[in-house]
């Protein structure tokens, strides 16, 4: 019975069904739309995890229960699959405009990418100074989670080893609070004395690294769902709060891009006066986008002092879709496909992606709200809000970026794929993906830099 209850196909589809019913309910101009699947998934994930925790070692279901917990209810493979399919469809839908968008907003998007990630890091550092926790590495994880950045999480984890050697090497020079924190992380007694020439054994050093990495992972697990939630709400409520006429912005963007096209002599259906054949759907071309993008995301670039960074599956697939879609076709592969077909694929994969996020992180969300993680939950919401509001104020009031593009750019700065889905739903078109794709690489680099710096500062 338990195995049937948590069958991934049954569970995900059930959350999508209820989520879309929830999303169809309108309160004034607001509705959850596709993101309703996220909130249904959160509740379902919490209930299932809560039930599984009641199954003791003596139960015949114990082995099945532990296996389910080990994969966070839904195996990560489902998460990656629907994420890639969603990103590929969005990228292909937005590809025709990406060249014009980058030429018009390029430098501004670079600034936004670094600004949003910097403000998130600045807010995180502020929280770490206002409220000291026993394991300060929690904050680095919260930062990566609040900005929903897997590369940021990876950079933070990779830095722990280097950071530990430095901190433990100068233990005697640290202040009392820092010493207490290290003693706690290692699980040593409060009356620990510095009476050894080597100070710490290899086992103690390894314990410090292992527990620091665990704290980063915990902070990320708490911060991630709240980072997703705050971006979704922002994409829906920013236009209401700041009195933005979305329909007017959409018309202005169409006019701007068409004017740019006429001046440059660029054909609407392809780059540089190239007529591009549009097909109903080319599964082989779509699969090629996913494959090329996935391998592109795996490539690592080594930067001085920062180590190895990569685009990840999100960045790799998005860039592959934008570039190949803009090119139009390569030999027998046609990347310019019917927008209605891609739109259906985008909506379906986004709904399933939202449901999976909710199921995987539901327990952490509700448990954090009712337990000691409440402060970290609040920190995640505030960190994400400060980063987004700063990006909005600079992008809207200073750079005068059209809201359709800015909504995607803010999500790109937050490296939030779920946020991009919410932005597309909120504005009713796919153009935000071009803004997202243009900002994302610079936000990714910013996340890596600031995650590393935070590990040295908190």
FIDREN-717671 format. One line per 10 residues: their letters; for each residue x, y, z of C-alpha. Coordinates in nm, 3 decimals, always signed. Layout:
BEGIN
A	X/Y/Z ~ ...
***
This chain:
BEGIN
XXXXXXXXXX	+0.000/+0.000/+0.000 ~ +0.283/+0.237/+0.090 ~ +0.462/+0.168/-0.239 ~ +0.142/+0.249/-0.430 ~ +0.089/+0.566/-0.225 ~ +0.430/+0.701/-0.323 ~ +0.441/+0.568/-0.678 ~ +0.601/+0.865/-0.857 ~ +0.361/+0.865/-1.154 ~ +0.051/+0.842/-0.933
XXXXXXXXXX	+0.178/+1.095/-0.680 ~ +0.304/+1.357/-0.924 ~ -0.004/+1.335/-1.147 ~ -0.234/+1.359/-0.844 ~ -0.057/+1.679/-0.729 ~ -0.073/+1.824/-1.080 ~ -0.446/+1.752/-1.103 ~ -0.531/+1.911/-0.769 ~ -0.278/+2.189/-0.829 ~ -0.436/+2.293/-1.159
XXXXXXXXXX	-0.780/+2.290/-0.996 ~ -0.641/+2.515/-0.722 ~ -0.468/+2.731/-0.982 ~ -0.794/+2.786/-1.170 ~ -0.946/+2.968/-0.871 ~ -0.917/+3.345/-0.915 ~ -0.910/+3.599/-0.633 ~ -0.951/+3.930/-0.810 ~ -0.676/+3.937/-1.073 ~ -0.463/+3.682/-0.890
XXXXXXXXXX	-0.451/+3.307/-0.934 ~ -0.186/+3.044/-0.863 ~ -0.219/+2.909/-1.218 ~ +0.035/+2.632/-1.283 ~ +0.216/+2.702/-0.956 ~ -0.084/+2.557/-0.771 ~ +0.087/+2.221/-0.823 ~ +0.377/+2.345/-0.608 ~ +0.158/+2.420/-0.308 ~ -0.040/+2.096/-0.335
XXXXXXXXXX	+0.294/+1.914/-0.362 ~ +0.425/+2.085/-0.047 ~ +0.126/+1.968/+0.158 ~ +0.137/+1.616/+0.011 ~ +0.514/+1.591/+0.064 ~ +0.479/+1.695/+0.427 ~ +0.193/+1.453/+0.498 ~ +0.371/+1.156/+0.338 ~ +0.702/+1.227/+0.510 ~ +0.525/+1.275/+0.843
XXXXXXXXXX	+0.356/+0.936/+0.802 ~ +0.679/+0.761/+0.700 ~ +0.854/+0.890/+1.013 ~ +0.599/+0.698/+1.222 ~ +0.705/+0.363/+1.069 ~ +0.940/+0.194/+1.316 ~ +1.222/-0.059/+1.257 ~ +0.995/-0.347/+1.358 ~ +0.747/-0.279/+1.079 ~ +0.761/-0.479/+0.757
XXXXXXXXXX	+0.728/-0.144/+0.576 ~ +1.043/-0.002/+0.738 ~ +1.277/-0.089/+0.449 ~ +1.042/+0.061/+0.192 ~ +0.994/+0.371/+0.408 ~ +1.369/+0.432/+0.442 ~ +1.418/+0.387/+0.068 ~ +1.149/+0.649/+0.002 ~ +1.310/+0.892/+0.247 ~ +1.653/+0.838/+0.090
XXXXXXXXXX	+1.526/+0.971/-0.245 ~ +1.324/+1.258/-0.088 ~ +0.987/+1.102/-0.186 ~ +1.050/+1.156/-0.560 ~ +1.375/+1.050/-0.723 ~ +1.587/+1.342/-0.844 ~ +1.585/+1.193/-1.194 ~ +1.222/+1.303/-1.235 ~ +1.319/+1.652/-1.116 ~ +1.598/+1.678/-1.374
XXXXXXXXXX	+1.389/+1.535/-1.658 ~ +1.095/+1.774/-1.628 ~ +1.327/+2.067/-1.562 ~ +1.517/+1.999/-1.886 ~ +1.199/+1.951/-2.091 ~ +1.051/+2.273/-1.954 ~ +1.365/+2.477/-2.015 ~ +1.408/+2.339/-2.368 ~ +1.051/+2.428/-2.468 ~ +1.074/+2.776/-2.314
XXXXXXXXXX	+1.410/+2.844/-2.479 ~ +1.284/+2.741/-2.823 ~ +0.973/+2.958/-2.780 ~ +1.182/+3.265/-2.692 ~ +1.469/+3.200/-2.935 ~ +1.345/+3.417/-3.220 ~ +1.384/+3.735/-3.011 ~ +1.696/+3.661/-2.811 ~ +1.938/+3.836/-3.049 ~ +1.741/+4.159/-3.048
XXXXXXXXXX	+1.689/+4.146/-2.671 ~ +2.061/+4.106/-2.598 ~ +2.152/+4.391/-2.834 ~ +1.899/+4.618/-2.667 ~ +1.951/+4.528/-2.299 ~ +2.284/+4.342/-2.294 ~ +2.495/+4.557/-2.056 ~ +2.198/+4.625/-1.830 ~ +2.137/+4.252/-1.795 ~ +2.500/+4.195/-1.694
XXXXXXXXXX	+2.467/+4.457/-1.420 ~ +2.142/+4.303/-1.296 ~ +2.294/+3.955/-1.280 ~ +2.571/+4.067/-1.046 ~ +2.361/+4.320/-0.854 ~ +2.084/+4.076/-0.758 ~ +2.328/+3.808/-0.641 ~ +2.538/+4.067/-0.453 ~ +2.237/+4.207/-0.267 ~ +2.133/+3.855/-0.169
XXXXXXXXXX	+2.482/+3.791/-0.031 ~ +2.486/+4.129/+0.146 ~ +2.151/+4.052/+0.314 ~ +2.276/+3.705/+0.414 ~ +2.586/+3.852/+0.576 ~ +2.367/+4.101/+0.762 ~ +2.155/+3.817/+0.903 ~ +2.467/+3.627/+1.007 ~ +2.579/+3.927/+1.211 ~ +2.237/+3.998/+1.363
XXXXXXXXXX	+2.175/+3.641/+1.475 ~ +2.461/+3.405/+1.545 ~ +2.392/+3.036/+1.494 ~ +2.604/+2.753/+1.630 ~ +2.702/+2.647/+1.279 ~ +2.749/+2.962/+1.063 ~ +2.773/+2.754/+0.744 ~ +2.394/+2.732/+0.761 ~ +2.384/+3.085/+0.622 ~ +2.584/+2.999/+0.311
XXXXXXXXXX	+2.334/+2.726/+0.238 ~ +2.041/+2.960/+0.302 ~ +2.189/+3.208/+0.052 ~ +2.216/+2.943/-0.220 ~ +1.867/+2.819/-0.137 ~ +1.701/+3.160/-0.125 ~ +1.835/+3.228/-0.474 ~ +1.756/+2.866/-0.577 ~ +2.111/+2.818/-0.704 ~ +2.254/+2.467/-0.730
XXXXXXXXXX	+2.588/+2.604/-0.863 ~ +2.603/+2.835/-0.560 ~ +2.548/+2.533/-0.336 ~ +2.823/+2.346/-0.517 ~ +3.068/+2.635/-0.480 ~ +2.992/+2.663/-0.109 ~ +3.048/+2.291/-0.052 ~ +3.373/+2.291/-0.249 ~ +3.506/+2.584/-0.045 ~ +3.451/+2.416/+0.291
XXXXXXXXXX	+3.763/+2.199/+0.259 ~ +3.992/+2.495/+0.183 ~ +3.824/+2.711/+0.444 ~ +3.855/+2.444/+0.714 ~ +4.233/+2.417/+0.673 ~ +4.272/+2.792/+0.722 ~ +4.031/+2.825/+1.016 ~ +4.160/+2.525/+1.210 ~ +4.520/+2.629/+1.142 ~ +4.474/+2.960/+1.325
XXXXXXXXXX	+4.228/+2.841/+1.589 ~ +4.420/+3.003/+1.873 ~ +4.389/+3.346/+1.706 ~ +4.009/+3.336/+1.679 ~ +3.773/+3.517/+1.914 ~ +3.571/+3.325/+2.172 ~ +3.251/+3.311/+1.964 ~ +3.436/+3.166/+1.665 ~ +3.609/+2.910/+1.886 ~ +3.277/+2.805/+2.041
XXXXXXXXXX	+3.131/+2.762/+1.694 ~ +3.415/+2.534/+1.579 ~ +3.396/+2.331/+1.901 ~ +3.023/+2.286/+1.846 ~ +3.066/+2.184/+1.481 ~ +3.317/+1.920/+1.585 ~ +3.096/+1.794/+1.866 ~ +3.366/+1.858/+2.126 ~ +3.297/+1.949/+2.489 ~ +3.264/+2.309/+2.601
XXXXXXXXXX	+3.576/+2.280/+2.822 ~ +3.801/+2.190/+2.528 ~ +4.155/+2.319/+2.589 ~ +4.427/+2.406/+2.340 ~ +4.692/+2.176/+2.480 ~ +4.811/+1.993/+2.169 ~ +5.082/+2.108/+1.929 ~ +4.878/+1.972/+1.641 ~ +4.556/+2.090/+1.813 ~ +4.318/+1.875/+1.607
XXXXXXXXXX	+4.338/+1.516/+1.489 ~ +4.259/+1.417/+1.131 ~ +3.936/+1.262/+1.252 ~ +3.831/+1.590/+1.417 ~ +3.919/+1.786/+1.103 ~ +3.713/+1.547/+0.893 ~ +3.424/+1.583/+1.137 ~ +3.446/+1.961/+1.102 ~ +3.432/+1.937/+0.721 ~ +3.152/+1.680/+0.723
XXXXXXXXXX	+2.935/+1.877/+0.967 ~ +3.001/+2.204/+0.785 ~ +2.891/+2.049/+0.456 ~ +2.580/+1.910/+0.628 ~ +2.495/+2.259/+0.758 ~ +2.525/+2.407/+0.409 ~ +2.296/+2.134/+0.277 ~ +2.044/+2.195/+0.556 ~ +2.043/+2.570/+0.493 ~ +1.989/+2.509/+0.123
XXXXXXXXXX	+1.704/+2.263/+0.189 ~ +1.529/+2.519/+0.412 ~ +1.597/+2.816/+0.185 ~ +1.517/+2.664/-0.154 ~ +1.139/+2.622/-0.127 ~ +1.100/+2.966/+0.027 ~ +1.313/+3.109/-0.252 ~ +1.077/+2.947/-0.503 ~ +0.766/+3.074/-0.324 ~ +0.883/+3.435/-0.293
XXXXXXXXXX	+0.970/+3.461/-0.664 ~ +0.633/+3.317/-0.766 ~ +0.449/+3.568/-0.550 ~ +0.667/+3.853/-0.675 ~ +0.596/+3.775/-1.040 ~ +0.223/+3.788/-0.968 ~ +0.211/+4.082/-0.727 ~ +0.481/+4.322/-0.851 ~ +0.252/+4.444/-1.134 ~ -0.028/+4.503/-0.880
XXXXXXXXXX	+0.193/+4.672/-0.621 ~ +0.377/+4.897/-0.867 ~ +0.073/+4.949/-1.094 ~ +0.229/+4.798/-1.405 ~ -0.004/+4.750/-1.702 ~ +0.115/+4.413/-1.833 ~ -0.088/+4.435/-2.155 ~ +0.058/+4.778/-2.230 ~ +0.412/+4.656/-2.158 ~ +0.359/+4.362/-2.390
XXXXXXXXXX	+0.241/+4.590/-2.672 ~ +0.537/+4.826/-2.616 ~ +0.781/+4.534/-2.627 ~ +0.634/+4.409/-2.954 ~ +0.668/+4.758/-3.099 ~ +1.028/+4.794/-2.975 ~ +1.138/+4.458/-3.113 ~ +0.962/+4.507/-3.447 ~ +1.115/+4.854/-3.484 ~ +1.456/+4.708/-3.408
XXXXXXXXXX	+1.395/+4.435/-3.665 ~ +1.302/+4.682/-3.940 ~ +1.608/+4.899/-3.874 ~ +1.848/+4.606/-3.872 ~ +1.690/+4.430/-4.169 ~ +1.648/+4.115/-3.961 ~ +1.365/+3.884/-4.061 ~ +1.115/+3.810/-3.782 ~ +1.137/+3.439/-3.847 ~ +1.511/+3.413/-3.839
XXXXXXXXXX	+1.840/+3.596/-3.807 ~ +1.998/+3.812/-4.075 ~ +1.723/+3.796/-4.341 ~ +1.722/+3.418/-4.331 ~ +1.383/+3.260/-4.390 ~ +1.344/+2.973/-4.149 ~ +1.100/+2.691/-4.201 ~ +0.864/+2.637/-3.909 ~ +0.754/+2.279/-3.845 ~ +0.471/+2.144/-3.631
XXXXXXXXXX	+0.711/+1.962/-3.399 ~ +1.051/+1.803/-3.458 ~ +1.114/+1.549/-3.185 ~ +1.466/+1.472/-3.307 ~ +1.558/+1.843/-3.299 ~ +1.401/+1.883/-2.955 ~ +1.597/+1.583/-2.827 ~ +1.915/+1.729/-2.977 ~ +1.858/+2.055/-2.785 ~ +1.822/+1.860/-2.459
XXXXXXXXXX	+2.129/+1.648/-2.529 ~ +2.356/+1.934/-2.639 ~ +2.237/+2.150/-2.351 ~ +2.289/+1.879/-2.093 ~ +2.648/+1.818/-2.202 ~ +2.710/+2.193/-2.228 ~ +2.594/+2.226/-1.867 ~ +2.844/+1.959/-1.759 ~ +3.143/+2.147/-1.900 ~ +3.356/+2.301/-1.626
XXXXXXXXXX	+3.544/+2.627/-1.662 ~ +3.831/+2.689/-1.420 ~ +3.857/+3.047/-1.297 ~ +4.145/+3.182/-1.085 ~ +4.062/+3.179/-0.711 ~ +3.710/+3.052/-0.782 ~ +3.780/+2.699/-0.897 ~ +3.558/+2.511/-1.140 ~ +3.216/+2.645/-1.237 ~ +2.959/+2.509/-1.479
XXXXXXXXXX	+2.625/+2.619/-1.620 ~ +2.443/+2.315/-1.488 ~ +2.156/+2.149/-1.673 ~ +1.936/+2.461/-1.648 ~ +2.188/+2.701/-1.798 ~ +2.322/+2.456/-2.054 ~ +1.984/+2.354/-2.196 ~ +1.853/+2.710/-2.198 ~ +2.152/+2.846/-2.387 ~ +2.143/+2.554/-2.632
XXXXXXXXXX	+1.770/+2.613/-2.696 ~ +1.814/+2.988/-2.744 ~ +2.113/+2.954/-2.978 ~ +1.982/+2.664/-3.187 ~ +1.632/+2.811/-3.196 ~ +1.770/+3.143/-3.314 ~ +1.970/+2.968/-3.588 ~ +1.650/+2.801/-3.708 ~ +1.780/+2.473/-3.843 ~ +2.092/+2.261/-3.891
XXXXXXXXXX	+2.063/+2.015/-4.176 ~ +1.758/+1.795/-4.116 ~ +1.697/+1.937/-3.764 ~ +1.437/+2.216/-3.749 ~ +1.437/+2.407/-3.421 ~ +1.167/+2.659/-3.511 ~ +0.852/+2.472/-3.407 ~ +0.484/+2.554/-3.375 ~ +0.439/+2.781/-3.074 ~ +0.112/+2.618/-2.966
XXXXXXXXXX	+0.275/+2.274/-2.945 ~ +0.573/+2.410/-2.752 ~ +0.332/+2.605/-2.532 ~ +0.142/+2.290/-2.435 ~ +0.469/+2.109/-2.366 ~ +0.591/+2.403/-2.157 ~ +0.273/+2.413/-1.945 ~ +0.268/+2.037/-1.887 ~ +0.634/+2.005/-1.789 ~ +0.618/+2.314/-1.566
XXXXXXXXXX	+0.318/+2.174/-1.375 ~ +0.497/+1.843/-1.320 ~ +0.818/+2.024/-1.225 ~ +0.631/+2.232/-0.965 ~ +0.465/+1.923/-0.819 ~ +0.802/+1.748/-0.785 ~ +0.958/+2.048/-0.608 ~ +0.669/+2.052/-0.360 ~ +0.689/+1.680/-0.294 ~ +1.066/+1.682/-0.244
XXXXXXXXXX	+1.077/+1.989/-0.018 ~ +0.732/+1.993/+0.142 ~ +0.845/+1.850/+0.474 ~ +1.127/+2.104/+0.512 ~ +0.892/+2.395/+0.437 ~ +0.623/+2.315/+0.693 ~ +0.866/+2.175/+0.948 ~ +1.075/+2.492/+0.926 ~ +0.768/+2.708/+0.987 ~ +0.683/+2.520/+1.303
XXXXXXXXXX	+1.028/+2.446/+1.443 ~ +1.373/+2.595/+1.510 ~ +1.419/+2.659/+1.139 ~ +1.168/+2.945/+1.155 ~ +1.443/+3.207/+1.171 ~ +1.617/+3.059/+0.867 ~ +1.283/+3.051/+0.683 ~ +1.229/+3.421/+0.755 ~ +1.590/+3.490/+0.653 ~ +1.531/+3.312/+0.321
XXXXXXXXXX	+1.221/+3.519/+0.248 ~ +1.392/+3.847/+0.339 ~ +1.712/+3.765/+0.147 ~ +1.515/+3.676/-0.164 ~ +1.292/+3.981/-0.131 ~ +1.582/+4.224/-0.092 ~ +1.761/+4.078/-0.394 ~ +1.448/+4.091/-0.613 ~ +1.329/+4.434/-0.505 ~ +1.675/+4.580/-0.569
XXXXXXXXXX	+1.678/+4.423/-0.915 ~ +1.329/+4.556/-0.984 ~ +1.400/+4.912/-0.868 ~ +1.722/+4.937/-1.071 ~ +1.576/+4.763/-1.376 ~ +1.241/+4.945/-1.381 ~ +1.321/+5.295/-1.255 ~ +1.688/+5.336/-1.353 ~ +1.735/+5.119/-1.661 ~ +1.373/+5.159/-1.786
XXXXXXXXXX	+1.356/+4.792/-1.890 ~ +1.020/+4.673/-2.019 ~ +0.841/+4.465/-1.751 ~ +0.804/+4.163/-1.977 ~ +1.181/+4.142/-2.016 ~ +1.252/+4.256/-1.660 ~ +1.037/+3.982/-1.508 ~ +1.253/+3.721/-1.681 ~ +1.572/+3.909/-1.596 ~ +1.485/+3.916/-1.225
XXXXXXXXXX	+1.419/+3.541/-1.231 ~ +1.750/+3.494/-1.414 ~ +1.926/+3.702/-1.148 ~ +1.767/+3.478/-0.885 ~ +1.863/+3.174/-1.099 ~ +1.503/+3.065/-1.042 ~ +1.360/+2.834/-1.307 ~ +1.028/+2.800/-1.120 ~ +1.016/+3.181/-1.108 ~ +1.056/+3.193/-1.485
XXXXXXXXXX	+0.755/+2.964/-1.519 ~ +0.554/+3.195/-1.292 ~ +0.666/+3.501/-1.491 ~ +0.556/+3.342/-1.818 ~ +0.220/+3.252/-1.665 ~ +0.176/+3.600/-1.518 ~ +0.250/+3.798/-1.837 ~ +0.089/+3.549/-2.073 ~ +0.379/+3.518/-2.320 ~ +0.720/+3.350/-2.348
XXXXXXXXXX	+0.939/+3.658/-2.395 ~ +1.059/+3.661/-2.028 ~ +1.271/+3.356/-2.118 ~ +1.496/+3.575/-2.334 ~ +1.562/+3.806/-2.038 ~ +1.618/+3.506/-1.814 ~ +1.867/+3.350/-2.055 ~ +2.063/+3.675/-2.097 ~ +2.102/+3.736/-1.722 ~ +2.146/+3.379/-1.599
XXXXXXXXXX	+2.517/+3.321/-1.689 ~ +2.624/+3.640/-1.507 ~ +2.406/+3.561/-1.207 ~ +2.560/+3.214/-1.202 ~ +2.909/+3.362/-1.186 ~ +2.796/+3.606/-0.917 ~ +2.649/+3.321/-0.710 ~ +2.976/+3.129/-0.723 ~ +3.185/+3.434/-0.625 ~ +2.959/+3.547/-0.341
XXXXXXXX	+2.900/+3.194/-0.206 ~ +3.275/+3.152/-0.171 ~ +3.314/+3.493/-0.007 ~ +3.033/+3.422/+0.239 ~ +3.207/+3.103/+0.350 ~ +3.500/+3.320/+0.456 ~ +3.293/+3.596/+0.616 ~ +3.009/+3.436/+0.816
***
